[in-house]
Amino acid sequence: MPNFDLSGRVAIVTGASRGLGTAIAEGLAEQGASVILSSRKQADLDREAERINQRFPERAVAIAAHAGRQDDLERLVDETMARFSKVDILVNNAGTNPYFGPLIDSDLPA
């Protein structure tokens, strides 16, 4: 992977409690970014943030938010802005359940 500097950048990664999401978050932290890990379950996020912070101290913050709930998403951005005053990078990695059909056909809940 090429080396590039993301120092001073702030990234939000959804679906960041495991798999590809946590790998993306860790890669961003490795390159110097402050990373907000987000998914539905705070305990899973706390575990991943702690793991990333062991390698890259004070780079990962865990904020639970359901990607399908407008209020949760607004709170995620508000908390990020309160802490870092900006968002430079957004990785929309949150998964969906194919049982509910194509994402393009879905509506945000009222």
Secondary structure, DSSP 8 states (H G I E B T S, - for coil): ------TT-EEEEESTTSHHHHHHHHHHHHTT-EEEEE-S-HHHHHHHHHHHHHHSTT-EEE----TT-HHHHHHHHHHHHHHHS---EEE------GGG--GGG-----
